[in-house]
Amino acid sequence: MPKKDPSREALDTLRAMEQEEPGAVGVEQLRALLAHRSNHVVGRAARLAGEWKAKGLVPDLTVAFEYFMKDPVKRDPGCAAKRSIIEALVALEHREPEVYLRGIAYVQPEPVYGGSEDTAAVLRGVCGEGLLECRYTDKYLVAASLVMDRDPRTRRVAVESLGRTETPEAELLLRMVVLADRLGEGGGPGRLLRPDEEDADIIASALQGLMAIAPERSLDFVAGFLRSEKATVAEGAALAIGEARLPDSFTILRRAYESPGGPDLLLFLLPMALTRDEAAIEFLLGVVEDEATPYAAAAVEALAIYRGAPSWRTRIAEVVARRDGRQVTQAFRSAFEE
């Protein structure tokens, strides 16, 4: 008779519990599973605790976190359990900073081919997200270290968390992130702050965060990145401006579209549509009718956000019908009929 595998049995139990509604019996089962020695079991149990909003399990989660902080490479390779535990604590609105501060200062190098890799990068970022919700005096000083962390994965999570934090301190840090990148272009001194090469998506996220926190005050600053040589940054700025739907959003985007040079002009079309400005819709209809096929097709795809508005759908269909072009017609069918 084959020997039973406790971890497999525990995972089977969790799979069954995930199909159930939360209740007192289930919570007690989760409490026992959080004391398991398998990081995969505890990680899955922690996720379910967060989904069930089982706040009574917060003490068990913090005890499990401390267990996996000891002999961590052996007990929790890849930080799988620790990350799930912290994500659960954030979901459960745990507001005591100690566990988050522990994770923010944590590094877990693990051997990989040719060297080692820090598997705690995302963990540090998620701990920063939790700390931002705590009443901790120095939380923005800690956040400053996270947005300048050596690992882009940490920086990315930290920037995204700040973008959801509607405070002047968060706005200031996001501007610092963006300006540090600009300082570092061309190998300048900013690279001393951020030695990694690929940060364009992080900068785009920072620009979007600025427009979420302080749209009017950030508009001109973010618009300055519409002509960035990094297409991801330019697109992030354009989407942020479009989604803000300010009175000047469309005018700024149209000006960038009509200016010579810079990034691929196609990236401005969806942000224009997102402004929900009637003048923007009319402009995009003009692109469909008069401009080169790639731009016309992209404009049709951008206008697809209006597929639920019968009057605009009819107008778009009429313009497409007047244009002789299979690619544009196919774009309309894909966007509006499939």
N, C-alpha and C positions, 0 to 999 in steps of 0.2 A: 504494500500500500504506500503510495507516494507521500512524502512528508508535507504537511501543510505549510504554506508560506504566509506568515502573519501579515506582511505588507500587502500582498495580493488580496487577502481576505478583507483587510481594512479598506483598500481602494474599491473593492466590489461593494462594500457597505456604503461608502461615500457616493458611488455612482447611483445606488438605489435611493439614498437620501436626497440627492439632487433633484429627483423627480417628485419629492414630497413637499407638502406645505410645512413651514416651520411650526414647531410646537415644543412644549416643555421636554418631552421625551427625546426628541431629536436634538435639542440643545445639550442635554446631558450626554448623549452619544458623542456629540462634537467635542465636548469637554474631555472625554476620555481619549478621543482620537488626537487631540492637540498635545497629549502627553506621549504620543507614539515616538519612537526613535527614528522612523523613516522620514527624511525630509520631504519626499513626495507625498506621503500621507498627510503630514502636517500642513504642507503648502496647500493641498486641496481642501483640507478641513478649514484652514484659515479663510480661503476664498468663500467657502460656503457660509462661514460665520459672518463675513462682511455682507454677503447677499441677503442673509436672513436678518440683518440688523440686530444680531444677538449681543447687545452691549454687556450682558452679564458675563461674557467670555473674555472681556478685556484683560483681566488678571491672568487668565490662562494663556492668552496670546503673548503677553509680555514675558511670562516665565519661559514659554517655548522659544521666544527670541533669544533670551539669554543662554538657553541650552545650546542653540546652534551657533552662538558666538564663540563657544569653546571648541577647540579642535575643529575649526570650521571647514577646512578643505576636506576632511574626512567625513564629517557629519553632514555638511551642506554644500557639496560642490556646486558651483554656479550660483550660489546665493538664492536658490529657488525658494526654499522655505522662508528665509528671512525677508525676502522681497514680498512674498504673499502675505506674511504676517503684518508687515508695515502697511501694505495696501488695505488690509482689513481694518487696521486701527484707524487709518484715515477715513475709511468708509463709515466706521462706527463713531466718528467724531471724537476720538480720544484727544484730549486737550492738555495732557501732561507732557512737558517737553523732553523729559529725560531719555526716553527710548529713542526719540528722533535724533537727539544730539549724539547718542551713541552711534547710530547708523551713519550720520553725516560725517563723522570723523573716521569711519571704517574703510579699510582697504583690504581686499582679499586677492592677492596674487596667486594664480594657479598656473602650473606648467602647461605650456603649449609648444607646438613644434617651433623651434628656433628661439625660445625664450619663455616669457610668462605673460599672462593677461590678468588685468584687474577685473574680476567678475562682480565687484560691488558697485560699479559705476551707476547703474540705474537705481540701485538701493539708496545711494546717497541722495540722488535727486528726489526720490519719493519721500525720503525722510525730510527733506527740505520742504516739500509740499505740506506734510503734516505739521511741521514747525510753524509755517506761516499762519496756520489757524490757531496757534497757541498764544496765550498772553505771556509772551517771553520778550523781555525788553530788547535784547540784542538780536532778534530774529532776522532783521534786515542786514545786519553786519554779517551774519552767517550766510544769508542768501547771496551776499556779494562774493563770498568765497566760492559758492557753488556755481555761479554764472561764469566764473573764471577758472573753474576746475580744469585739470589737465585732460580730462576725458570728455569728448563731445557728447557722449550719452548722458552724462551728469548735467552738462550745460543745457542740453535740450530740455530735459524734464524741468530743470530749475526755471528756465525762461517761460515754458508753457505754464508753470504754476504761478509765476509772477503776473502773467497776462490775465489770469483769472482773479487777481487780487487788486481790487479797486482802491488803491491807496497812492498817495504822492510818492512814498518811498519805492513802491514797485515801479512806478513810472520812471523815477530817476535811475534805477538800476537797469531798466530796459534801454533807456537812452545810452547809458554807459556801455552796454553790450554792443549796441549798434556803432557807436563812435569808436570803440576799441577796434572793431573790424575795419572801419574806414582808415583808422590810423595805421593798421597793419597791411593795407594794400601795397603791393609792390615790395614786400619784405621790410617794411618800415618798422619802427619801434613797437607798434602794436603786436607784432609777432612775439615779442618778449612776454606779452600778457597771455597770448593764446597761440601756442606753438603748432597746433594742428591746422592742417590745410583746409579741410572741408567743413565750413561753418555757414554756408549760404542758407540752408534751410532753417538754421537757428536764428539767423538775422531776420529772415522773413517772418518767423514766428514772433520775434521781438517787435517788429513793426506792426504786426497784427494786434499784439497785446497793447501797444501804445494807443492804437485807434479804439480799442475796446475800453481802455481806462479813461482816456482824455481825448476824445475825437477832435474837438475844435482846436484845442491847444496843440495837438500833434499833427494836424493836417499838413501844414507847410513842411514840417520836418520830414514826415513820411513821404510827401510828394517829391522831396529831393532825391529819393532813391528810385524813382520811376525810370531813370535813364541809366541805372547801374549796369556795368558790364556783366555782372552775374545775373543771368536770366531768372534764377530762382528768387533772388532778392527783388528784382524789378516786379516779378509776378506777385510776390508776397505783398509788396507795397500797393500794387494796383488792386488786388483783392481786398486788402484792408480798407482802402479808400472807397471802393465800390460797396462793400458791405456796410460801411458807416452811413451811407445814404444821406450825407450832408448836402445842403443846397449847392455847394460848389463841387461836389464829387464828380459829376459828369463833365463839367467844364475842364477840370484839371486833367481828367483821363483823356478827353478829346484832344487837349493841347499836347499831351505826351504822344498820342497816336499820330498826330499830324506833324510832329517835329522830326526833322531828318536825323538819321543815325540812331544809335542806341540798340536796345534789344529787339527781338522779333515782335513786330507790331501785333501779331495774332494774340499775344497774351493780354492785350488790353480789352478785347471784345467781351469776354464774359464779365469782367469787372464793370464795364459799362452797363450791361444788362442788369447786373445786380443792384444798380442804383435805383431801379424802379422808376426812373425819371422818364416821362413821356418823350422829352427831347432826345434822350438816349435811344429809346426804341426807334424813333423816326430816323435817327442817324444810322443805326444798325440796319434798318430796312434799306437805306440808301447804299450801304455797303453790299447788301445782298443783290441789289439791282444793278449796281454800276461797277463794282471793283472786281479784281482778278479772282478767278475761281477759288483758290485756297482761302482768300479772305471772305468771300461770299459764303462758302460752305461753313467756315468757322463762325461767321455771324449767325447763320441759321442755327447752329448747335448752341450758341450762346442764348439765342432767343427761345430755346426750348423750355426755359424756366416759366414761360407764359403759356405752355401747352394747355393749362387748365382754364385759360381765359378765352372764351369763344370768340370775342370780337377781335382780339389780337391774333389769335390763331388764323382767323379768316384773312386778315390783312397780310400776314406772313405768307399764307398759301397763295394769295393773289400775286404777290411780288415774285415768289419763286416760279409761278406759272408763266410770268412774263419773261423770265430769263431763260435763254436757251443753253442748258448745261446739265448733262446727266449727273455730274458729281454733286451739284447743288440740290438737284431734285432728290437724289439718294440721301443726302444729308437730312433733308426735310422729312423723308419717309422714316428714316432711322430715329430721328429726334421726336417726331410727333405722332407716328402711326404704329410703331413697333412696341 
